[in-house]
Amino acid sequence: MKTTIEYLEEAKKKLGITSDYEFAKRVGLKKQSLSRYRKKQGVMDDLACVKIAEILGVDPLEIITAANMEREKKEERRRYWEKFSRRMGWVAVVIIAVFSAGYGQKGGGDIRANEYTLCEHSKGGDW
């Protein structure tokens, strides 16, 4: 699993920014916060994780999980987040497999929103 610092560096590179000041400004962080993250004196909060995930096009939970692993002082709790991360990875693999299987079939992948209803409610307001 990547560290939050690796995610930060990847996002900075993806944006084509070399300056930490410019990167912090672009992401909506304080330069001091970014500096603390690099020195491992602090860990990104969930909002910062989500912003970085948006830049990278990854599931925010991936980066939030990494942040929680780094934040935990107790080894037992760190191991929990590590196990959670691995489970989350398997869920993504299954989801990708399910969706990609549909694209190989005739008509697969051609989902029209008006043909499918996830839930309905009666017009009288009763569920």
SEKOLLUM-144564 format. One record per residue: residue in one letter; x, y, z of N, C-alpha, C, CB in turn. Coordinates in steps of 0.001 Angstrom, whole numbers, padded with zeros to 6 digits, always signed. Glycine has a CB too. Layout:
N
AXYZXYZXYZXYZ/...
This chain:
127
M+000845-001181+000000+000000+000000+000000+000891+001245+000000-000962-000002+001226/K+000447+002237-000733+001187+003493-000800+001004+004286+000490+000732+004327-002011/T+001975+005146+000763+001854+006065+001889+001159+007334+001407+003252+006392+002507/T+000675+008120+002349+000017+009370+001968+000999+010303+001265-000582+010063+003206/I+002242+010248+001656+003257+011096+001002+003420+010677-000460+004626+011001+001749/E+003372+009379-000727+003464+008908-002115+002263+009387-002927+003555+007366-002161/Y+001085+009376-002311-000097+009900-003007+000063+011397-003281-001378+009642-002174/L+000570+012131-002312+000796+013573-002503+001754+013823-003664+001354+014211-001212/E+002843+013085-003681+003835+013258-004753+003253+012910-006119+005068+012392-004480/E+002471+011845-006153+001842+011434-007407+000879+012514-007910+001096+010097-007221/A+000100+013097-006998-000846+014158-007382-000093+015398-007868-001765+014527-006188/K+000960+015741-007175+001771+016902-007558+002352+016705-008960+002911+017135-006531/K+002838+015507-009207+003406+015192-010520+002321+015227-011600+004091+013806-010494/K+001153+014661-011280+000059+014628-012254-000371+016039-012645-001138+013852-011689/L-000349+016955-011681-000715+018342-011963+000404+019114-012660-001089+019045-010677/G+001607+018528-012697+002745+019185-013334+003276+020360-012536+002362+019650-014703/I+003159+020267-011220+003593+021350-010336+004884+020937-009647+002493+021697-009286/T+005847+021850-009577+007112+021544-008900+007205+022193-007526+008282+021995-009754/S+006499+023270-007326+006558+024018-006068+005545+023482-005058+006306+025508-006322/D+006010+023228-003820+005101+022810-002757+004079+023907-002459+005890+022455-001484/Y+004510+025157-002524+003600+026279-002266+002451+026265-003277+004363+027633-002332/E+002781+026131-004543+001764+026126-005598+000853+024899-005472+002434+026153-006991/F+001449+023760-005153+000664+022536-004996-000322+022677-003837+001591+021325-004767/A+000162+023155-002694-000703+023330-001514-001857+024272-001849+000112+023882-000304/K-001533+025358-002531-002551+026337-002916-003587+025705-003854-001892+027558-003595/R-003126+024941-004808-004007+024314-005803-004931+023273-005171-003172+023661-006906/V-004416+022570-004166-005191+021505-003522-006044+022044-002379-004258+020412-003001/G-005748+023244-001927-006513+023819-000825-005944+023476+000538-007932+023357-000897/L-004647+023230+000582-003961+022965+001846-003101+024160+002211-003099+021680+001756/K-002741+024232+003469-001763+025232+003881-000376+024660+003604-001934+025618+005398/K+000536+025510+003202+001914+025063+002943+002497+024410+004186+002804+026248+002496/Q+002167+024944+005370+002668+024398+006630+002136+022976+006856+002268+025314+007807/S+000891+022745+006472+000312+021404+006622+001051+020416+005734-001196+021410+006277/L+001278+020805+004499+002001+019949+003568+003394+019633+004109+002099+020618+002184/S+004044+020630+004659+005372+020444+005246+005316+019461+006418+005949+021796+005714/R+004288+019585+007266+004132+018662+008400+003908+017233+007912+002957+019103+009299/Y+003129+017075+006854+002881+015734+006316+004188+015106+005854+001868+015788+005147/R+004998+015898+005161+006270+015387+004650+007222+014975+005771+006934+016433+003776/K+007189+015714+006865+008072+015426+008009+007476+014374+008943+008351+016707+008795/K+006323+013842+008566+005594+012846+009364+005246+013385+010760+006428+011559+009494/Q+004953+014684+010801+004515+015325+012037+003000+015465+012065+005176+016698+012195/G+002369+015011+011024+000918+015061+010916+000479+014195+009747+000420+016518+010741/V-000810+013899+009711-001366+013065+008649-002562+013807+008058-001780+011643+009187/M-002740+013652+006768-003840+014327+006081-005186+013987+006715-003850+013949+004599/D-006061+014983+006768-007425+014714+007213-008213+014152+006022-008105+016016+007786/D-009451+013734+006289-010251+013087+005243-010506+013992+004051-011569+012629+005812/L-010735+015274+004278-010997+016193+003169-009783+016288+002252-011372+017587+003698/A-008602+016390+002821-007379+016431+002009-007228+015129+001223-006130+016671+002903/C-007536+014006+001854-007463+012708+001175-008403+012670-000027-007807+011567+002152/V-009604+013182+000153-010586+013185-000935-010108+014077-002078-011967+013662-000423/K-009564+015231-001754-009068+016136-002799-007946+015487-003606-008571+017451-002176/I-007027+014807-002920-005925+014129-003607-006484+012991-004466-004881+013583-002582/A-007452+012251-003931-008067+011152-004680-008729+011666-005958-009101+010419-003807/E-009379+012810-005881-010021+013389-007068-008990+013705-008135-010802+014659-006699/I-007865+014245-007729-006799+014569-008693-006288+013302-009353-005634+015315-008000/L-006110+012247-008543-005538+011008-009054-006559+010096-009719-004870+010271-007943/G-007845+010384-009511-008877+009531-010086-008956+008170-009414-008630+009351-011556/V-008724+008144-008097-008815+006892-007343-009923+007007-006305-007459+006550-006662/D-010308+005875-005748-011320+005848-004699-010767+006571-003468-011733+004379-004351/P-011468+007581-002962-010978+008310-001780-010714+007407-000579-011975+009373-001388/L-011471+006321-000477-011291+005408+000650-009891+004803+000663-012336+004300+000604/E-009289+004665-000502-007922+004147-000606-006941+005051+000151-007501+004026-002090/I-007063+006347-000034-006142+007288+000604-006531+007518+002059-006121+008624-000156/I-007830+007547+002340-008290+007685+003729-007783+006509+004561-009845+007765+003793/T-007821+005318+003988-007321+004131+004687-005830+004265+004978-007586+002861+003857/A-005061+004723+003999-003618+004919+004207-003368+005932+005322-002937+005391+002900/A-004150+007001+005334-003999+008033+006369-004308+007461+007752-004921+009236+006075/N-005368+006649+007834-005721+006052+009123-004648+005084+009602-007062+005333+009023/M-004050+004340+008699-002950+003455+009077-001799+004260+009668-002466+002641+007863/E-001472+005375+009040-000362+006212+009502-000697+006928+010807+000005+007234+008434/R-001952+007226+011002-002391+007983+012177-002402+007123+013441-003781+008562+011936/E-002664+005830+013283-002825+004939+014430-001516+004750+015200-003350+003589+013968/K-001632+004840+016508-000477+004624+017390-000359+003148+017772-000595+005495+018662/K-001501+002473+017893-001509+001077+018323-001347+000146+017128-002807+000751+019078/E-000443-000802+017268-000158-001756+016203-001397-002549+015800+000943-002706+016637/E-002192-002951+016767-003398-003731+016493-004346-002964+015576-004110-004096+017804/R-004509-001684+015835-005406-000863+015017-004806-000605+013633-005700+000474+015722/R-003499-000478+013561-002839-000316+012255-003054-001566+011400-001315-000042+012436/R-002917-002743+012036-003137-003999+011310-004579-004092+010807-002811-005207+012212/Y-005517-003586+011598-006917-003581+011165-007055-002795+009861-007832-002975+012265/W-006481-001595+009807-006585-000768+008602-005884-001428+007423-005991+000621+008853/E-004796-002130+007713-004088-002834+006645-004966-003954+006075-002747-003410+007169/K-005619-004727+006941-006532-005778+006497-007704-005173+005730-007044-006598+007700/F-008224-004063+006221-009323-003377+005547-008905-002984+004132-009763-002129+006348/S-007698-002499+004002-007180-002084+002700-007129-003254+001732-005792-001468+002849/R-006682-004403+002217-006610-005582+001342-008010-006038+000928-005865-006737+002049/R-008950-006017+001867-010330-006398+001536-010911-005431+000509-011213-006422+002810/M-010627-004156+000704-011128-003146-000214-010577-003397-001618-010751-001731+000275/G-009336-003827-001713-008727-004138-003005-009436-005278-003699-007265-004480-002830/W-009817-006311-002955-010534-007440-003531-011922-007037-004001-010635-008569-002521/V-012568-006167-003258-013897-005691-003668-013790-004988-005013-014505-004735-002600/A-012767-004163-005178-012577-003449-006448-012350-004431-007590-011389-002471-006349/V-011572-005480-007347-011308-006480-008382-012606-007162-008804-010290-007527-007880/V-013441-007518-007835-014711-008178-008137-015622-007250-008938-015411-008622-006839/I-015711-005998-008531-016556-005034-009239-016096-004863-010681-016545-003679-008519/I-014803-004734-010871-014257-004578-012226-014558-005821-013057-012728-004318-012177/A-014391-006992-012460-014653-008242-013186-016118-008344-013600-014267-009454-012323/V-017016-007972-012705-018442-008045-013009-018795-007109-014157-019275-007701-011768/F-018315-005886-014093-018649-004925-015142-017988-005274-016469-018242-003529-014719/S-016744-005718-016428-016071-006025-017689-016649-007278-018334-014571-006200-017460/A-017195-008192-017547-017816-009393-018107-019012-009012-018969-018249-010360-016985/G-019755-008015-018574-020926-007576-019326-020567-006969-020663-021708-006585-018525/Y-019407-006370-020783-019024-005719-022030-018643-006701-023121-017886-004785-021784/G-018324-007933-022748-017952-008915-023749-019153-009609-024363-017037-009931-023148/Q-020338-009388-023829-021540-010063-024312-022328-009133-025221-022417-010533-023133/K-023131-009746-026082-023976-008951-026975-024897-008087-026134-024798-009861-027937/G-024850-006801-026373-025687-005870-025625-025133-005531-024253-027058-006435-025476/G-024049-006170-023851-023469-005909-022538-022901-004505-022460-022384-006927-022224/G-022995-003919-021324-022456-002582-021121-023341-001482-021645-021134-002477-021757/D-024486-001833-022222-025390-000838-022790-026562-000635-021829-025893-001277-024205/I-026279+000005-020729-027296+000196-019706-027935+001565-019903-026690+000063-018278/R-029245+001557-020058-029981+002811-020207-030726+003071-018909-030967+002762-021427/A-030524+004237-018356-031111+004573-017059-032628+004447-017063-030717+005979-016660/N-033271+004766-018181-034737+004725-018209-035296+003304-018294-035247+005533-019378/E-034446+002303-018474-034904+000926-018547-034796+000212-017204-034115+000176-019592/Y-034134+000795-016240-033903+000150-014961-034372+001049-013828-032422-000201-014791/T-035009+000453-012847-035455+001192-011677-034856+000539-010452-037005+001239-011587/L-034119+001300-009665-033506+000751-008469-034509+000639-007337-032331+001603-008041/C-035386+001604-007207-036436+001522-006198-037590+002399-006644-035913+001953-004791/E-038761+002002-006204-039949+002779-006531-040696+003071-005245-040858+002028-007548/H-041450+004118-005244-042335+004393-004121-043709+004722-004671-041792+005555-003235/S-044703+004437-003856-046063+004677-004324-046347+006169-004324-047089+003930-003447/K-047303+006569-005150-047618+007986-005272-048274+008527-004030-048506+008224-006455/G-048818+007645-003198-049468+008085-001965-048487+008391-000849-050434+007042-001502/G-047215+008161-001063-046208+008461-000053-045891+007285+000865-046660+009620+000771/D-046606+006168+000714-046311+004986+001527-045154+004232+000894-047562+004066+001664/W-044286+003716+001692-043127+002983+001173-043420+001564+001201-041868+003265+001947/
